[in-house]
Amino acid sequence: MRVPYLEKVPEVIFIDCGRQLFVDDFLIEYNSMVRQFHSAVKYPGNPIFFPQTKYENAAEFAPCTIPKCGGVCYDDKDKLFKMWYIASYVKHFAYAFSHDGIHWERPKLDVVPGTNLILPGISPDSGTVWLDHDATSEDERFKLMIREVNGAAPDERGQMRVSADGIHWSEPRLTGKMDDRSTMFYNPFRRKWVQSIRRWIPPRNRCRSYWEDSDFYRSGEWDFAELPFWTGADCYDYGTTMPPELYNLDAAPYESIMLGFFQILKGPPNCYGEQDGRPKLTELYAAYSRDGFHWARPDREVLIPACREEGSWEYGYVESTPGLLCVVGDELWIYYSAYAGDAKRAQHKDWTCGGMYSNGAVGLAKLRRDGFVSLHAGFDQANVTTRKLQFSGGRLFVNANTAGSILFAECLQEDGSVFPGFSKDECIGYHGNSTCAEISWRNASLKTLAGKPVKFRFSMERGDLYSFWVTDSEHGASGGYLAAGGPGYSNGRDGK
């Protein structure tokens, strides 16, 4: 995919929108550091949520607890992590909550009395629950797009619903026709509801179409035959037993960018998994966007892989969770699904109850905050110079691990000369490992440069620089978006 904003960068880049990440060359004028990509580390206690109740582990169905049709978020109003998930494959839709994001409770609700089931009568296949922090009414605080399993819905249409509590939902409004594994997200930078619609378009086969609107319900109104192609797997992706395909694309706002997880299918075709009860191989890859439509995918190493070993709970079918991640302290908590499969259910007469979709559970992977990409310094005076930036704040913060060296910052004018008082020699550099550390100058305040075009030049001998940002907050609050939220934050943002 060509990315227009990387081919024609604005003359001045405004950065009052959260932490600035080095995921592409958008911010960079000159760089002698090495861009390094980092994979998430799986929590050793995985899986953290797995089939237990009679609705999740019934003998006649494929056991699973998979939030691919719902999501995980942190609700700052109730101070709870919340999860919406499939209980038994495409059979029930259910709700759970957690105080710490690891130990989950299944409340007894009044929808199906004595259970945690919601939306009875629905056969959930895919979709998204989204906590809408900008909702104009408390009755619409939660948004839902859900698609039922093939054959269960009229003309393969999805449903759009709203809710005050994520448990009791409004009557549905139907979407346009969509293929299975379609999802939804909100782009707050453009204030658009976006439908990530599965299509089957040879020779790419599984790929995505895009539809957006500023109104939630109108974002579901499209003519399937007129949907534009959006994105798919490409020549840099790879398969194992078949050419790669884009199985799903979930996205969420993170700090100053839209973060995307591309779920790449590597094989085998469905018929083989149904024969032997083994899940297909899909794995997750990170992608980055500054407009929510065009995606830069500089890293083709797996962010969250499957464990292709017999007996593994995550043998295959690794899937992202709508909302993507929560920010917990200095870490990003990425919730994902995976399946173990079940050879005993091979060649089941009902494919939805077969082994390929059996024993699905939820895992947790962790990453340093902003930790997808870093600029790595490995020699004396390694440095990076930004393009011309403009900001309104007066404090510079960084996320860095200096590995025993000192990270310095200089402020440069448009011609490359140093602003008086903002040289490296006058900088109080940072030495240490922190996701939020301030850099200042001895005799000058960054506030004097607010509103002016400024280039930052960062330099150090060794270590990693993950991000930088300018704010007026003495605690370093960036004002950026935090995907599915996290403890200690309000309205899904790192509030100033």
Secondary structure as UniProt FT lines:
FT   HELIX           4..7
FT   STRAND          13..14
FT   STRAND          20..21
FT   TURN            26..27
FT   STRAND          28..31
FT   STRAND          34..37
FT   STRAND          41..42
FT   TURN            44..45
FT   TURN            54..56
FT   TURN            59..60
FT   STRAND          64..75
FT   TURN            76..79
FT   STRAND          80..87
FT   TURN            88..91
FT   STRAND          92..98
FT   STRAND          104..105
FT   TURN            110..114
FT   STRAND          117..118
FT   TURN            120..121
FT   STRAND          124..131
FT   TURN            133..134
FT   HELIX           138..140
FT   STRAND          142..148
FT   TURN            150..152
FT   HELIX           154..156
FT   STRAND          157..163
FT   STRAND          173..177
FT   STRAND          183..187
FT   TURN            188..191
FT   STRAND          192..201
FT   TURN            202..204
FT   STRAND          205..213
FT   TURN            216..217
FT   HELIX           218..220
FT   HELIX           224..226
FT   STRAND          229..231
FT   TURN            235..236
FT   STRAND          245..255
FT   STRAND          257..267
FT   HELIX           270..276
FT   STRAND          281..289
FT   TURN            310..311
FT   TURN            313..314
FT   STRAND          316..328
FT   TURN            329..330
FT   STRAND          331..339
FT   HELIX           343..345
FT   TURN            346..347
FT   HELIX           351..353
FT   HELIX           355..357
FT   STRAND          360..368
FT   TURN            369..372
FT   STRAND          373..377
FT   TURN            380..381
FT   STRAND          382..386
FT   STRAND          389..390
FT   STRAND          395..401
FT   TURN            403..404
FT   STRAND          407..412
FT   TURN            414..415
FT   TURN            420..421
FT   TURN            425..426
FT   STRAND          427..428
FT   STRAND          433..441
FT   TURN            442..443
FT   HELIX           446..449
FT   TURN            450..451
FT   STRAND          454..460
FT   STRAND          463..471
FT   TURN            474..475
FT   STRAND          481..482
FT   TURN            483..484
FT   TURN            487..488
FT   TURN            491..492
//
